[in-house]
Amino acid sequence: MDKRVAIITGAAKGIGKAIAERMVKDSYIAILVDVDIESGTNLAKELGNSAQFISCDISDIKAVENLFKSVIDKFGKVDAVVNNAGIIRDNVIWKMPEEDFDKVVDINLKGTWLMCKVAGTLMREQKSGRIVNITSRAWLGNRGQSNYSASKAGVVGLTRVLALELGKYGVLVNAIAPGLINTPLTQKLPQDVQEKLIEAQPTKTMGKPEDIANAVAFLCNEQTQFITGQTIYVDGGKSIGAGL
Ligand SMILES: NC(=O)c1ccc[n+]([C@@H]2O[C@H](COP(=O)([O-])OP(=O)(O)OC[C@H]3O[C@@H](n4cnc5c(N)ncnc54)[C@H](O)[C@@H]3O)[C@@H](O)[C@H]2O)c1
């Protein structure tokens, strides 16, 4: 089988959708994974024969194992895994219920870890593979996101460890830290908050989902070698600081 096979989580909308579209354009078989069955199925139909939707909650180990089993049964390999699924439940810590910490960490960190555990085990045996974890610039700190920032900081640490553990098996593991990107997730923010966030950007713009898809395409490209354990910021320069 010539075509490379990529699994993309959270692929039904937003950044994941742009990544799925890009992977199909780059001649991959794209396995679209999401809990939003309707949007995921519709997108797979739109993308045609090179795309397949599989419903899977990444925080459920059995579902993750079944996902990889069905991809291996059908295609015999997995060349790239893009761990993009994630959620927010923002509030200042004195108002944040414990369930909102647990839920965010369960999906963003544990779900990504479960996907990496199954993918890393398989890719170690294959002696090849790429894992790209979508973290966030917010891992550096954002008011009201103690749960989210902690979960995304965990993803940076996870990425660095897997680069060490899997490097000698030909598996490269990197992270992308998006800044403010125009997706259904950020469109839910009140207009005045969106405007303030854009004003705080060195570029004075929001990023597009395609900006993240471009970075994923680069990291998954077979010509891209010798880069592992890195976190690449695609954030319009926000991670640099105030920049007065
Ligand atoms: N949009 C931004 O500005 C921004 C900035 C930094 C980081 N990110 C990160 O990028 C990723 C994508 O963000 P987005 O803005 O496209 O979000 P989004 O809400 O538009 O899409 C996320 C997708 O993940 C799916 N999902 C949620 N929980 C899941 C689970 N348990 N299993 C499988 N799928 C699940 C959702 O159904 C949805 O389709 C997230 O990890 C997010 O934290 C986004």
The ligand as an SDF file (V2000), in Angstrom:
LIG
                    3D

 44 48  0  0  0  0  0  0  0  0999 V2000
   -8.6980   27.5880   18.4460 N   0  0  0  0  0  0  0  0  0  0  0  0
   -7.6540   28.0630   19.0960 C   0  0  0  0  0  0  0  0  0  0  0  0
   -7.4500   29.2860   19.1920 O   0  0  0  0  0  0  0  0  0  0  0  0
   -6.6580   27.1250   19.7410 C   0  0  0  0  0  0  0  0  0  0  0  0
   -5.5220   27.6790   20.3240 C   0  0  0  0  0  0  0  0  0  0  0  0
   -4.5850   26.8310   20.9030 C   0  0  0  0  0  0  0  0  0  0  0  0
   -4.7880   25.4690   20.9090 C   0  0  0  0  0  0  0  0  0  0  0  0
   -5.9220   24.9550   20.3530 N   0  0  0  0  0  0  0  0  0  0  0  0
   -6.0760   23.4990   20.4050 C   0  0  0  0  0  0  0  0  0  0  0  0
   -6.3080   23.0030   19.1060 O   0  0  0  0  0  0  0  0  0  0  0  0
   -7.1540   21.8590   19.1640 C   0  0  0  0  0  0  0  0  0  0  0  0
   -8.3650   22.0470   18.2680 C   0  0  0  0  0  0  0  0  0  0  0  0
   -9.0440   23.2240   18.6780 O   0  0  0  0  0  0  0  0  0  0  0  0
  -10.2800   23.8320   17.8640 P   0  0  0  0  0  0  0  0  0  0  0  0
  -10.2600   25.2890   18.1290 O   0  0  0  0  0  0  0  0  0  0  0  0
  -10.2980   23.3410   16.4600 O   0  0  0  0  0  0  0  0  0  0  0  0
  -11.4870   23.1930   18.7100 O   0  0  0  0  0  0  0  0  0  0  0  0
  -12.9820   22.7970   18.2520 P   0  0  0  0  0  0  0  0  0  0  0  0
  -13.8020   22.7920   19.5010 O   0  0  0  0  0  0  0  0  0  0  0  0
  -13.4150   23.6610   17.1190 O   0  0  0  0  0  0  0  0  0  0  0  0
  -12.7860   21.2900   17.7360 O   0  0  0  0  0  0  0  0  0  0  0  0
  -12.3470   20.2700   18.6210 C   0  0  0  0  0  0  0  0  0  0  0  0
  -12.8700   18.9300   18.1340 C   0  0  0  0  0  0  0  0  0  0  0  0
  -12.4660   17.9240   19.0850 O   0  0  0  0  0  0  0  0  0  0  0  0
  -13.5550   17.0290   19.2750 C   0  0  0  0  0  0  0  0  0  0  0  0
  -13.4440   16.3470   20.5680 N   0  0  0  0  0  0  0  0  0  0  0  0
  -13.6790   16.8760   21.7980 C   0  0  0  0  0  0  0  0  0  0  0  0
  -13.5210   15.9190   22.7440 N   0  0  0  0  0  0  0  0  0  0  0  0
  -13.1790   14.7700   22.1060 C   0  0  0  0  0  0  0  0  0  0  0  0
  -12.8950   13.4500   22.5390 C   0  0  0  0  0  0  0  0  0  0  0  0
  -12.9570   13.1090   23.8400 N   0  0  0  0  0  0  0  0  0  0  0  0
  -12.5740   12.5130   21.6240 N   0  0  0  0  0  0  0  0  0  0  0  0
  -12.5370   12.8330   20.3000 C   0  0  0  0  0  0  0  0  0  0  0  0
  -12.8100   14.0720   19.8230 N   0  0  0  0  0  0  0  0  0  0  0  0
  -13.1320   15.0340   20.7160 C   0  0  0  0  0  0  0  0  0  0  0  0
  -14.7880   17.9380   19.1920 C   0  0  0  0  0  0  0  0  0  0  0  0
  -15.9740   17.1990   18.9380 O   0  0  0  0  0  0  0  0  0  0  0  0
  -14.4080   18.8860   18.0610 C   0  0  0  0  0  0  0  0  0  0  0  0
  -14.8270   18.4080   16.8010 O   0  0  0  0  0  0  0  0  0  0  0  0
   -7.5120   21.6690   20.6390 C   0  0  0  0  0  0  0  0  0  0  0  0
   -6.6380   20.7240   21.2290 O   0  0  0  0  0  0  0  0  0  0  0  0
   -7.2660   23.0450   21.2300 C   0  0  0  0  0  0  0  0  0  0  0  0
   -6.9580   22.9910   22.5950 O   0  0  0  0  0  0  0  0  0  0  0  0
   -6.8590   25.7440   19.7730 C   0  0  0  0  0  0  0  0  0  0  0  0
  1  2  1  0
  2  3  2  0
  2  4  1  0
  4  5  1  0
  4 44  2  0
  5  6  2  0
  6  7  1  0
  7  8  2  0
  8  9  1  0
  8 44  1  0
  9 10  1  0
  9 42  1  0
 10 11  1  0
 11 12  1  0
 11 40  1  0
 12 13  1  0
 13 14  1  0
 14 15  2  0
 14 16  1  0
 14 17  1  0
 17 18  1  0
 18 19  2  0
 18 20  1  0
 18 21  1  0
 21 22  1  0
 22 23  1  0
 23 24  1  0
 23 38  1  0
 24 25  1  0
 25 26  1  0
 25 36  1  0
 26 27  1  0
 26 35  1  0
 27 28  2  0
 28 29  1  0
 29 30  1  0
 29 35  2  0
 30 31  1  0
 30 32  2  0
 32 33  1  0
 33 34  2  0
 34 35  1  0
 36 37  1  0
 36 38  1  0
 38 39  1  0
 40 41  1  0
 40 42  1  0
 42 43  1  0
M  CHG  2   8   1  16  -1
M  END
$$$$
